[in-house]
Amino acid sequence: MKNWPLWEVFIRSKNGLHHKHVGSLHATDEKMALENARDVYTRRNEGVSIWVVESKYITASNPEEAGELFEPAQDKVYRHPTFYDLPNELEHI
């Protein structure tokens, strides 16, 4: 198990439309990762779909650099709906 790659496991629940990360496990290949994910993370029929991704293929941003990464979006004020006049008939928007 020392040389087995690490896999990230994502489950889509029966009530949800998107997959959520539920944990990690070690496996020799994708088939074994999928079977182990099923056995470990869906013991009580929690899901309808399982994704396994070898961890080395995931690229993630660093939370410490969130300001640098997300700050440019603040310059795009046109994306905020504050500049539009809505008709009075639209009460619940």
Secondary structure, 3 states (H helix, E strand, C coil): CCCCCEEEEEEEECCCCCEEEEEEEECCCHHHHHHHHHHHHCCCCCEEEEEEEEHHHCCCCCHHHHHHHHHHHHHCHHHCHHHCCCCCCCCCC
